[in-house]
Amino acid sequence: MAIFGSLRTVRAQLAHDRRFTATLAYLAEMLDAKSAARARLNVVAVGATEKISLADGAFALEQAYLSKPRAAAFLESHRNYIDVQAVVAGEEIQEVADIGRMTVEAPYHAERDLIKYHDFRDTSLLSAREGLVAVFFPVDGHISRASGEPVLVRKTVIKVPV
């Protein structure tokens, strides 16, 4: 099931797993307000995504966008990658539920590593804001949405190979 909390909390849960070594180092840099990584994210154009290669097949998608109302977003999961998400500026709600409780809307799309689910309301809610990290495993259906009115979100999503 998903892991959520400060980088320190997430690091304590994942430090033993070598798949996350590059991701945890990258997140430490990204969450440092004075770092080159943060400066790079701060200039990503709204609506754009920049891909950054990390070690061991992991990569980061640095994004800037206006948060969406729930009706404009969808629940998803992945088979080949674990999502590690960190909101660096702005705020959104992330919802998570076990995929065994949801119904598939669109079957697995291998090229996008994506399964899309029908709307499901019995989710756990996470308040994603600066300094907090969410880790979504293949069993975690997840959705990111606005917490109220749309706001500018600057976020990184690291894809860690399963």
C-alpha positions in Angstrom: 0.0 0.0 0.0 1.1 3.6 -0.5 3.6 5.4 1.6 3.0 9.1 2.5 4.8 11.6 4.6 7.9 13.8 4.9 11.0 12.9 2.9 12.5 11.7 6.2 9.6 9.4 6.9 9.6 8.0 3.3 13.4 7.6 3.4 13.1 5.5 6.6 10.6 3.2 4.9 12.5 2.8 1.6 16.2 3.2 2.4 16.7 -0.6 2.5 15.4 -0.9 -1.1 18.2 0.0 -3.6 15.6 0.8 -6.3 15.0 4.0 -4.5 18.6 5.2 -3.9 18.6 7.7 -6.9 15.1 8.8 -6.2 15.7 9.7 -2.6 18.8 11.6 -3.5 16.9 13.5 -6.3 14.0 14.3 -3.9 16.4 15.7 -1.3 17.8 18.0 -4.0 14.3 18.9 -5.4 13.0 19.8 -1.9 15.9 22.1 -1.2 14.7 25.6 -2.1 18.2 26.7 -3.1 19.1 23.8 -5.4 19.6 23.7 -9.1 16.8 21.1 -9.4 14.3 23.4 -7.8 15.4 26.3 -10.0 14.9 24.0 -13.0 11.4 23.1 -11.9 10.5 26.7 -11.2 10.9 27.6 -14.9 8.9 24.7 -16.4 6.1 26.4 -18.4 2.6 25.8 -17.2 1.2 22.7 -19.0 4.7 21.4 -19.7 6.6 18.3 -18.5 10.3 17.9 -18.5 11.8 14.4 -18.3 15.0 13.9 -16.3 16.9 10.6 -16.4 18.0 9.2 -13.1 20.1 6.0 -12.3 18.9 2.4 -12.7 16.1 3.1 -15.2 14.3 5.6 -13.0 13.3 9.0 -14.4 11.5 12.1 -13.2 8.7 14.0 -14.8 9.0 17.6 -13.7 5.6 19.3 -14.2 3.8 22.6 -13.9 0.0 22.7 -14.3 -3.2 24.1 -12.9 -4.8 21.5 -10.5 -7.9 19.9 -11.9 -11.3 19.3 -10.4 -12.0 15.7 -9.6 -14.4 15.3 -12.5 -11.6 16.2 -14.9 -9.1 13.7 -13.5 -9.1 9.9 -13.3 -8.0 7.0 -11.1 -5.0 5.1 -12.5 -2.3 2.6 -11.7 0.8 1.3 -13.3 2.4 -2.2 -13.7 6.0 -1.4 -14.6 6.7 1.6 -12.5 6.2 2.8 -8.9 5.1 6.5 -8.8 6.9 8.7 -6.3 5.2 12.1 -6.3 6.3 15.3 -4.6 4.4 18.6 -4.8 7.0 21.3 -4.6 4.7 24.4 -5.0 1.0 24.6 -4.7 -1.3 22.0 -3.2 -3.6 19.2 -4.3 -5.4 16.2 -3.0 -4.2 12.8 -3.8 -6.6 9.9 -3.4 -5.5 6.3 -3.2 -7.3 2.9 -3.1 -6.4 -0.7 -3.6 -7.0 -1.6 -7.3 -8.7 -4.9 -6.2 -11.6 -2.8 -5.1 -12.0 -0.8 -8.3 -13.3 -1.6 -11.8 -11.1 -1.2 -14.9 -12.4 1.4 -17.4 -9.6 1.2 -19.9 -7.4 -1.9 -20.0 -3.6 -1.8 -19.6 -1.9 0.5 -22.1 1.7 -0.9 -22.3 3.2 2.1 -24.0 1.9 4.5 -21.3 2.1 1.9 -18.5 -1.4 2.9 -17.5 -4.6 1.3 -16.3 -7.6 3.6 -16.0 -10.4 2.9 -13.6 -14.1 3.9 -13.3 -14.9 6.5 -10.7 -14.5 5.2 -7.2 -15.2 7.3 -4.1 -14.1 5.0 -1.3 -10.5 6.3 -1.3 -8.1 7.6 1.3 -7.3 11.3 0.9 -3.8 12.7 1.2 -3.2 16.5 1.4 -0.2 16.9 -0.9 1.8 20.1 -0.4 5.5 21.1 -0.3 7.7 18.8 1.5 5.5 15.7 1.5 6.1 12.7 -0.7 3.6 10.0 -1.8 4.7 6.6 -3.1 2.2 4.6 -5.2 2.9 1.0 -5.9 1.2 -1.1 -8.7 -1.6 -2.1 -6.3 -2.4 1.6 -5.6 -5.0 3.2 -7.7 -4.4 7.0 -7.4 -5.7 10.3 -8.6 -4.5 13.9 -8.1 -7.0 16.7 -8.0 -7.6 20.3 -6.9 -8.2 20.8 -3.2 -10.5 23.7 -4.0 -10.2 26.3 -6.7 -7.5 25.4 -9.3 -4.0 26.5 -8.3 -0.6 26.3 -9.9 1.1 23.1 -9.0 4.8 22.4 -9.5 5.5 18.8 -9.0 7.8 15.9 -9.8 6.7 12.4 -10.4 9.6 9.9 -10.3 9.0 6.6 -12.1 10.9 3.8 -10.4 11.1 0.5 -12.2 9.3 -2.3 -10.4 
